[in-house]
Amino acid sequence: MPELPEVETTLRGISNGILHKKIKSFDCRDRSLRWPIPKNMSSFLKNENFESAYRRGKYIILNLANKKGSVLIHLGMSGKLRISPNLKQPVKHEHWDINFADGWTLRYTDIRKFGALLKTRQDPANHVLIKNLGPEPLGNGFNGEYLFKKSRKRTLPIKNFIMDSKIVVGVGNIYANEALFMAGIRPTRKSGSISRAKYDLLSRSIVMTLKEAIEAGGTTLKDYTNAKEAPGYFKKELKVYDRAGEPCLTCGKALKEIRQSNRQTVYCTNCQS
C-alpha cells in the first residue's frame, strides 16, 4: 500500500502539471472504486482549475479556485497517478482521466480498486474522512511529548499505536518497522510502558525515516511507481522490513518476523527492547 512518502512523492510529481490550468473534461470509465465516484464529477470539474494541492495523511486534496470545492484522492492498495501530455489510449484498470485544456491528462490506475475519488464543497478539513485524523508527523504538532501524553494507560503494542491514524497519520507498516528499529524499541512493547525519553527518540526516528523515504522517492516493494513511472529507491535503505532471517545490520543477529494485526513485523531481539 502506498504510505505517506509514496503519497507525498506522487503529490509532488503531479502538482506542476495540474495547477492553475483550465479543466477541459473528466472521463470516468469505472465508478466502482472503494466508494463510487460521484456521477456529477464531470460537471463539478469542467471549466474549473485547481489552485492548490496538498496532502493530509494518505489523502491528496486538490482545491478548486474561488473556493468552489475540493477533490479528495486516495491511492488505496495499488493506485497510481500519472500526469502527461502524451498518454496512450486507456486500457484495463485505468479508471479515470482529468483532461486539461493544454493537452495534459491526469490519469488514475488501480488494479485492486481500493482507491477513491471524492468531492466536497465544504472545507476538506471537515470531511468525514479527514476530520478525525491525528497530526502530521512532519508538522509542528508532532513530537515526543505528544506521543507520551497520548500513550498513558494504553496497552496497545507500540507498533499498532504509531500506526493508528487518529494518533498520527501516515506511519504505515514499512516505516513503523524502520522507525522502531532506529529508536531501539521492540514493536510488541505496550505503548503505555514507554518512557518520555524513548518517545522523544521515537518521534525523531519517525520524522527522519519519513523524510529519508521522501527524498528517495518512496519504497518500491511490488508495483509502486511515482507519477513519472519511476520506482522508489528507499527499499535499498530498509534496515529491518522485509529482511526476516537476515543479519541485523547493527549486531549481526538474525532478524525475527512476527505478525501484528495481520501485518509483517520484523525486528532485532538484541537491539530492540
Secondary structure as GFF3:
##gff-version 3
##sequence-region A 1 273
A	DSSP	alpha_helix	4	18	.	.	.	ID=ss1
A	DSSP	beta_strand	23	28	.	.	.	ID=ss2
A	DSSP	alpha_helix	41	45	.	.	.	ID=ss3
A	DSSP	beta_strand	50	56	.	.	.	ID=ss4
A	DSSP	beta_strand	59	64	.	.	.	ID=ss5
A	DSSP	three_ten_helix	65	67	.	.	.	ID=ss6
A	DSSP	beta_strand	70	74	.	.	.	ID=ss7
A	DSSP	beta_strand	80	84	.	.	.	ID=ss8
A	DSSP	beta_strand	94	100	.	.	.	ID=ss9
A	DSSP	beta_strand	105	109	.	.	.	ID=ss10
A	DSSP	beta_strand	116	120	.	.	.	ID=ss11
A	DSSP	three_ten_helix	124	126	.	.	.	ID=ss12
A	DSSP	alpha_helix	144	151	.	.	.	ID=ss13
A	DSSP	alpha_helix	158	162	.	.	.	ID=ss14
A	DSSP	alpha_helix	173	183	.	.	.	ID=ss15
A	DSSP	three_ten_helix	191	193	.	.	.	ID=ss16
A	DSSP	alpha_helix	196	215	.	.	.	ID=ss17
A	DSSP	three_ten_helix	234	237	.	.	.	ID=ss18
A	DSSP	beta_strand	256	260	.	.	.	ID=ss19
A	DSSP	beta_strand	263	267	.	.	.	ID=ss20
###
